[in-house]
Amino acid sequence: MIHPTPRLRFAPSPTGNLHLGGARTAMYNWALARHLGGAFVLRIEDTDRARSSDASLQVILEGLAWLGLDWDEGPEFRYRDRTFGGGDYGPYYQMQRLDRYAAVAERLLASGHAYRCYCSPERIAEVRERQKARKSPFLGYDGHCRDLTDDQRAAFERQGIEPNLRFRMPKDEVVKVHDLIRGEVEVNTKQLDDWVMVRPGGVPLYNFACVVDDLDMKITHVVRGEEHFLNGIKQRLVFAALGAECPHYAHIPLILNQKGGKLSKRDPGVMSVLEYRDRGYPEEAVFNYIALLGWGFSGDRDVFTRDEMVDAFAVENVGKAGAKFDVDKLHWMCGEYIRRWSVDELLARAERWLVPALPDGALAAQPAFWRNAVACYQERIQLLAELPGKLAWLWARPEPDDAAAKNLRKHADAAQWLSAYADLLESLPLPPSYPADRGDADQLVRLPSQKDAPGADCRWATPATIEAATRAHTETAGIKFGHFVHPVRAALTGTNKGPGLFDVVFLLGKQHCLDRLRDVPNRVQSTT
């Protein structure tokens, strides 16, 4: 009988990184468990001893935890002051359950639902080649050992041949299944061979171990990729052979690339979950985007919280068609989340990338200065890892990029404009250049939500007073302001984009501004 409390599981193999497909499978199981008020179980399918590793396991556990997919039962793992795991239905590692698999296999042998197969790998390969040569519609094991006599089995045993255990599939039976996504589906067992349950040595294969685990852990729903649909048919038959009720299955469609093919790690923008973390993608945005790869929150909204997903999630609403991965939309969503944070949260989250890039001790010494510097880019970045490169002009004199150099050369009088502007700024009470002590002026950069900076009575010029003086200067000189801004920005930052010019001047400070305005035009002209 199905357990009265909904219980769902994610069962990865610790043989590599956690990628988008696995993360989505875990997420949908997690969301359905939370929506139904049930348990989310993490089970580790580690029977591939050649490829399984503790390093891969840790990467998977950390990736799930980073996405916020906390598990109620399974391996114990501590992340951000929370401990996940434990539970009453373990062990949750398959290699710790070999005795249990052996006992269930003996039960299936005794009931005639399984049998010992003594065929060598070479014979199996030869059979397959013959099937291919005659273009047989059936490719698979030919049932050679299905009905051996006791004497035939004894002869093989005397030769010391260790058998595989195979499940005895019905030869021509229509299995009717209800898939929570696909609906009613019929499959004839004649297209499926007698598959191997247990290898010599007692290590079980996926379809057998999966059933024993789901049965023992009282799993009620299984959400997984559509590539497992036929495995679901095999597993239903094992449940039936054991006299047990099968969980509810839901097979979700593939994630596709932009060309409509199966998504590959070689496709643009595709990375493992922890690579997204390490490149500065906000975890909420990655979670949000993965959730949309096959499921929709609402017709007019793509950005939502984990709690909102849990409230709205129904596996029946997952689409039947594959969803295309769009890295541009993912990046857009990252920007949306970054813009929702406070500046203090942005600075805290960006520390991982800023501290190694900034001069030693800079962030700790002048947090208010860097808070304002970061605020200038909150509307202009999509990934946290972009910030060091965006801010580099503050601590290192930049070489103008191609677009900036073009702006410096665009107007014949640009060098004279910059020199005269340097004279103007020299006359203004600008704050000292970073990293000198900036004092209370650190608080004066205009944030995106402010029309003007506070503290107009400060002993130093503010962005607002710098703007007023600059506009008066260009008007007196007869220079179009729009023409003037571009070469000045290029000289100060080395780029043609960035924060407001007057925030740039204020942040950079007097001496850096004077040095760059007077020096950059000469260096650019010397290369023409």
C-alpha positions in Angstrom: 0.0 0.0 0.0 1.2 3.5 -0.9 2.4 5.4 2.2 -0.2 7.9 3.3 2.3 10.8 3.5 3.7 11.9 0.1 7.4 10.9 -0.2 9.5 11.9 -3.2 13.2 11.3 -3.9 16.1 12.4 -6.0 18.7 9.7 -6.6 21.8 10.9 -8.3 24.9 8.9 -9.0 28.1 10.5 -7.6 30.0 10.2 -10.8 30.3 13.8 -11.8 28.9 17.3 -11.4 25.3 18.3 -10.8 24.1 19.7 -14.2 20.9 21.5 -15.3 18.9 18.3 -16.0 19.7 16.7 -12.7 19.0 20.0 -10.8 15.6 20.4 -12.5 14.7 16.8 -11.6 15.7 17.4 -8.0 13.8 20.7 -8.0 10.5 19.3 -9.3 10.6 16.4 -6.8 11.4 18.9 -4.0 8.7 21.3 -5.0 6.1 18.6 -5.3 7.1 17.2 -1.9 6.8 20.6 -0.3 3.5 21.4 -2.1 2.0 18.2 -0.9 3.3 18.5 2.7 5.5 15.4 2.3 9.1 14.4 2.6 12.0 15.0 0.1 14.5 12.1 0.2 18.0 12.2 -1.2 19.3 8.8 -2.1 22.8 8.1 -3.5 23.1 5.5 -6.3 26.8 4.7 -5.9 26.9 1.2 -7.4 29.2 2.3 -10.3 32.3 1.9 -8.2 34.7 2.7 -11.0 33.3 6.2 -11.5 31.8 7.1 -8.1 33.7 9.4 -5.8 33.3 11.3 -2.6 34.4 14.5 -4.4 31.5 14.1 -6.9 29.1 13.5 -4.0 30.2 16.6 -2.2 29.8 18.7 -5.4 26.2 17.3 -5.8 25.3 17.9 -2.1 26.7 21.5 -2.2 25.0 22.2 -5.5 21.6 21.1 -4.2 22.1 23.1 -1.0 23.2 26.2 -2.9 19.9 26.1 -4.9 17.9 25.8 -1.7 16.8 22.2 -2.3 17.0 21.0 1.3 16.4 17.3 1.8 14.6 15.8 4.8 16.2 12.4 4.7 19.5 11.2 3.2 23.2 12.0 3.6 24.0 14.4 6.4 25.4 17.6 5.1 25.9 21.0 6.8 25.4 24.2 4.7 25.0 27.8 5.9 24.3 26.8 9.5 21.8 24.2 8.5 22.1 20.4 8.7 20.2 18.3 6.2 19.7 14.5 6.1 19.2 11.7 8.6 16.0 9.7 8.5 14.4 6.4 9.5 14.5 4.6 6.1 18.2 4.3 5.4 20.9 3.5 4.6 20.6 6.0 1.8 23.6 4.8 -0.1 23.1 1.7 -2.3 26.4 0.2 -1.6 25.3 -0.1 2.1 22.2 -2.0 1.1 23.7 -5.0 -0.7 22.4 -7.6 1.8 18.8 -6.2 1.2 19.2 -6.5 -2.6 20.4 -10.1 -2.2 17.4 -11.1 -0.1 14.9 -9.6 -2.6 16.7 -11.2 -5.5 16.5 -14.6 -3.8 12.8 -14.0 -3.4 12.3 -13.3 -7.1 14.4 -16.3 -8.0 12.2 -18.5 -5.8 9.0 -17.1 -7.3 10.2 -17.6 -10.9 10.3 -13.9 -11.7 14.1 -14.0 -12.1 16.6 -16.5 -13.3 20.4 -17.1 -13.5 22.0 -16.3 -16.9 25.4 -17.8 -17.7 25.9 -16.1 -21.1 29.3 -14.5 -21.6 29.7 -10.9 -22.7 31.1 -12.2 -26.0 28.0 -14.3 -26.7 25.7 -11.3 -25.9 27.6 -9.2 -28.3 27.4 -11.8 -31.0 23.7 -12.1 -30.6 23.2 -8.4 -31.0 25.4 -8.3 -34.1 23.3 -11.0 -35.7 20.1 -9.2 -34.8 21.5 -6.0 -36.4 22.6 -7.9 -39.5 19.1 -9.3 -40.2 17.6 -5.9 -39.2 15.5 -7.4 -36.5 13.0 -5.1 -34.9 14.0 -6.5 -31.5 17.5 -5.8 -30.2 18.4 -7.4 -26.9 19.0 -10.5 -24.9 17.5 -13.6 -26.7 16.5 -15.5 -23.6 19.1 -18.3 -24.0 19.2 -19.1 -20.3 15.5 -18.3 -19.5 14.4 -22.0 -19.3 17.5 -23.9 -18.5 17.1 -27.3 -16.8 18.6 -28.1 -13.5 21.2 -30.2 -15.2 22.2 -27.4 -17.6 22.5 -24.9 -14.7 24.6 -27.4 -12.8 27.0 -27.9 -15.7 27.6 -24.1 -15.9 28.2 -24.0 -12.2 30.8 -26.8 -12.4 32.6 -24.6 -15.0 32.9 -21.9 -12.3 30.8 -19.4 -14.3 29.3 -16.7 -12.1 25.8 -15.9 -13.4 24.0 -12.6 -13.8 20.5 -12.5 -12.5 17.9 -11.5 -15.1 14.3 -10.5 -14.6 11.8 -12.7 -16.5 9.8 -10.2 -18.6 6.3 -11.3 -19.8 6.7 -12.3 -23.4 3.7 -10.5 -25.0 1.8 -8.4 -22.5 0.3 -4.9 -22.9 1.1 -2.8 -19.8 -1.2 0.1 -19.3 0.2 2.9 -17.3 -0.9 6.4 -16.2 1.9 8.9 -16.3 1.2 12.2 -14.4 2.5 14.1 -17.4 2.0 11.9 -20.4 -1.4 10.6 -19.4 -2.5 7.1 -20.4 0.2 5.1 -22.2 0.3 1.4 -23.4 3.6 -0.5 -23.9 3.9 -4.1 -25.1 6.6 -6.1 -23.2 7.7 -7.8 -26.4 9.8 -4.8 -27.2 11.7 -5.2 -23.9 14.3 -8.0 -23.2 15.0 -9.9 -20.0 17.2 -7.3 -18.3 20.0 -7.9 -15.8 19.0 -7.3 -12.2 22.2 -8.2 -10.4 25.8 -8.6 -11.6 28.1 -11.4 -10.4 29.4 -10.2 -7.0 26.0 -9.0 -5.9 26.0 -5.4 -7.2 22.5 -4.6 -8.4 21.7 -2.6 -11.5 19.5 0.5 -11.7 16.0 -1.0 -12.4 16.2 -3.5 -9.6 17.9 -1.5 -6.9 15.6 1.4 -7.7 12.5 -0.6 -7.0 13.9 -2.1 -3.7 14.9 1.3 -2.5 11.6 3.0 -3.5 9.7 0.1 -1.8 11.8 0.3 1.4 11.8 4.1 1.6 8.0 4.2 0.9 8.3 6.5 -2.1 4.9 7.6 -3.3 5.8 9.7 -6.4 8.7 9.6 -8.8 9.5 12.6 -11.0 12.3 12.0 -13.5 13.4 12.5 -17.1 11.5 11.0 -20.0 14.5 8.8 -20.9 13.4 6.6 -18.0 9.9 6.0 -19.3 10.6 2.4 -20.4 12.6 1.8 -17.2 9.3 2.7 -15.5 7.6 -0.2 -17.3 10.3 -2.6 -16.1 10.0 -1.3 -12.6 6.2 -1.6 -12.5 6.6 -5.3 -13.3 9.1 -5.8 -10.5 6.7 -4.1 -8.0 4.0 -6.4 -9.2 6.2 -9.5 -8.8 6.8 -8.4 -5.2 3.1 -7.9 -4.6 3.7 -4.2 -4.0 2.0 -1.0 -5.3 3.9 1.1 -7.7 4.6 4.8 -7.0 3.0 7.5 -9.2 5.4 8.2 -12.1 5.9 11.5 -13.9 8.4 11.7 -16.8 9.5 15.2 -17.7 10.6 16.2 -21.2 14.2 16.9 -22.2 15.9 20.3 -22.0 16.7 21.4 -25.5 19.3 23.6 -27.0 18.5 26.6 -29.3 18.5 24.3 -32.3 16.0 21.9 -30.8 18.4 19.1 -30.0 19.1 17.6 -26.6 21.0 20.1 -24.4 24.7 19.3 -24.1 27.4 20.6 -21.8 29.0 21.8 -25.0 26.1 24.2 -25.7 26.7 27.9 -25.0 26.0 29.0 -21.4 25.6 25.4 -20.1 27.6 24.7 -16.9 27.3 22.7 -13.8 25.4 24.2 -10.9 28.5 25.1 -8.9 30.1 26.7 -12.0 27.1 29.1 -12.1 27.7 29.8 -8.4 31.4 30.4 -9.0 30.8 32.7 -11.9 28.5 35.0 -9.9 25.0 33.9 -10.9 22.6 34.6 -8.0 21.3 31.3 -6.7 17.7 32.6 -6.7 17.9 33.5 -10.4 19.4 30.1 -11.3 16.7 28.3 -9.2 14.0 30.5 -10.8 15.3 29.9 -14.4 15.6 26.1 -14.0 12.1 25.9 -12.6 10.8 27.4 -15.9 12.5 24.8 -18.1 9.2 22.9 -18.6 6.9 24.5 -16.1 5.3 27.9 -16.0 4.5 30.0 -12.9 1.9 32.3 -14.5 1.1 33.8 -17.9 2.3 37.2 -17.0 5.2 36.6 -14.6 8.5 34.8 -14.8 10.2 36.0 -11.6 9.1 34.3 -8.4 10.4 33.0 -5.1 10.9 29.5 -3.9 7.9 29.7 -1.6 5.7 31.0 -4.5 6.8 28.0 -6.6 5.9 25.6 -3.9 2.5 27.1 -3.5 1.8 27.0 -7.3 3.6 23.8 -8.3 1.6 20.9 -9.8 3.5 18.2 -11.7 0.5 17.8 -14.1 1.3 21.3 -15.3 4.7 20.4 -16.6 4.7 20.5 -20.4 5.0 17.5 -22.6 7.3 19.2 -25.1 11.0 19.9 -24.4 11.9 23.4 -23.1 14.7 25.3 -24.8 17.6 26.6 -22.7 18.1 30.3 -23.3 21.3 31.8 -21.7 20.2 35.3 -22.6 17.0 34.9 -20.6 19.0 33.4 -17.7 21.3 36.4 -17.7 18.3 38.8 -17.9 16.8 37.1 -14.8 20.1 37.4 -12.9 20.0 41.1 -13.5 16.5 41.3 -12.3 17.4 39.7 -9.0 20.5 41.9 -8.5 18.4 45.0 -9.0 16.0 43.8 -6.3 18.7 43.7 -3.6 19.7 46.5 -1.3 23.1 47.9 -2.0 24.4 46.4 1.3 23.3 43.0 0.2 24.9 43.4 -3.2 28.2 44.4 -1.6 28.0 41.5 0.8 27.3 39.0 -2.0 30.0 40.5 -4.2 32.8 40.2 -1.6 33.9 36.9 -2.9 34.9 38.4 -6.2 35.9 41.9 -5.0 38.3 41.0 -2.2 40.8 39.2 -4.4 40.6 41.9 -7.1 40.8 45.0 -4.9 44.1 46.4 -3.4 44.9 44.6 -0.2 42.5 45.5 2.6 40.6 48.0 0.5 37.1 46.7 1.1 37.5 46.5 4.9 39.3 49.9 5.1 36.7 51.9 3.1 33.4 50.0 3.0 31.3 53.1 2.4 33.4 54.1 -0.6 33.0 50.6 -2.2 29.4 50.5 -1.3 28.8 53.5 -3.4 31.1 52.3 -6.2 29.1 49.0 -6.3 25.8 50.9 -6.3 26.8 52.7 -9.5 26.8 49.3 -11.3 23.7 47.7 -9.7 21.7 48.5 -12.8 24.5 47.6 -15.2 25.5 44.0 -14.3 23.9 40.6 -14.6 26.6 38.5 -12.8 28.5 39.3 -9.6 31.7 38.3 -11.2 31.4 41.2 -13.5 32.0 43.7 -10.8 35.8 43.6 -10.5 36.3 44.2 -14.2 33.7 47.0 -14.2 35.3 48.8 -11.2 39.0 48.3 -12.2 39.3 51.9 -13.5 39.0 53.0 -9.9 42.4 51.5 -8.8 44.3 51.1 -12.0 44.8 53.6 -14.8 43.0 52.0 -17.8 44.0 51.7 -21.4 41.1 52.9 -23.5 39.3 50.1 -25.2 38.5 50.4 -28.9 35.2 52.2 -28.4 36.7 54.6 -25.9 39.7 55.3 -28.1 37.3 56.1 -31.0 35.4 58.6 -28.7 38.7 60.3 -27.9 39.5 60.7 -31.6 36.0 61.6 -32.8 36.3 65.3 -32.2 39.3 67.3 -33.3 39.2 69.5 -30.2 38.8 66.6 -27.7 42.3 67.0 -26.3 41.7 70.7 -25.6 38.3 69.9 -24.0 39.9 67.4 -21.6 42.8 69.8 -20.7 40.3 72.7 -20.0 38.1 70.3 -18.0 41.1 69.3 -15.9 41.7 73.0 -15.1 38.0 73.3 -14.0 38.2 70.2 -11.8 41.4 71.5 -10.3 39.6 74.6 -9.1 36.8 72.6 -7.5 37.0 71.2 -3.9 36.9 67.5 -5.1 37.6 64.8 -2.6 41.1 63.2 -2.7 41.7 60.3 -5.0 41.1 56.8 -3.8 42.6 55.3 -1.6 43.2 58.4 0.4 40.9 59.0 3.4 37.6 60.0 2.0 35.8 60.8 5.2 32.2 61.8 5.1 32.3 62.3 1.3 32.0 58.5 1.0 28.3 58.8 1.5 27.6 61.2 -1.4 27.4 59.2 -4.6 23.9 59.3 -6.0 22.4 55.8 -5.8 19.9 54.7 -8.5 16.9 55.5 -6.2 18.1 59.0 -5.5 17.6 62.1 -7.6 20.4 63.9 -5.9 23.1 63.2 -3.3 22.7 64.1 0.3 25.1 66.3 2.2 25.2 69.3 -0.1 26.9 71.3 2.7 29.9 68.9 2.7 33.3 70.6 2.5 33.9 68.8 -0.8 32.0 69.1 -4.1 29.2 66.6 -4.6 28.1 64.9 -7.8 25.4 67.5 -8.0 27.7 70.4 -7.7 30.2 68.8 -10.1 27.4 68.5 -12.7 26.3 72.1 -12.3 29.9 73.3 -12.8 30.5 71.0 -15.8 27.3 72.1 -17.6 28.1 75.7 -17.0 31.6 75.1 -18.4 30.4 73.5 -21.6 27.8 76.1 -22.2 30.4 78.9 -21.8 32.8 77.0 -24.1 30.1 76.4 -26.7 30.5 72.6 -26.6 27.5 70.4 -27.0 27.2 68.5 -23.7 26.4 65.2 -25.5 29.7 65.5 -27.5 31.7 66.4 -24.4 30.7 63.5 -22.1 32.0 60.7 -24.3 35.7 61.7 -24.5 35.7 62.6 -20.8 34.3 59.2 -19.8 36.8 57.5 -22.1 39.7 59.3 -20.5 38.6 58.6 -17.0 37.4 55.0 -17.2 38.8 53.7 -20.5 35.4 52.7 -21.6 32.4 54.2 -23.4 29.9 52.9 -20.8 29.4 53.1 -17.1 28.0 55.1 -14.2 26.9 58.7 -14.5 29.9 60.9 -15.4 29.7 63.0 -12.2 29.6 60.0 -10.0 32.7 58.8 -11.9 34.5 62.2 -11.2 33.5 62.1 -7.6 34.5 58.5 -7.0 37.8 58.8 -8.8 38.9 61.9 -6.9 40.8 65.0 -7.9 44.3 63.7 -8.6 43.3 60.7 -10.6 41.0 62.8 -12.7 43.6 65.4 -13.4 46.3 62.8 -14.3 44.0 61.0 -16.7 42.4 64.0 -18.3 45.9 65.5 -19.1 47.7 62.3 -20.0 45.2 60.0 -21.9 44.8 62.2 -25.0 48.5 62.4 -25.5 48.9 58.6 -25.3 46.0 58.0 -27.7 47.2 60.6 -30.2 50.7 59.1 -30.2 49.3 55.8 -31.5 47.4 57.3 -34.4 
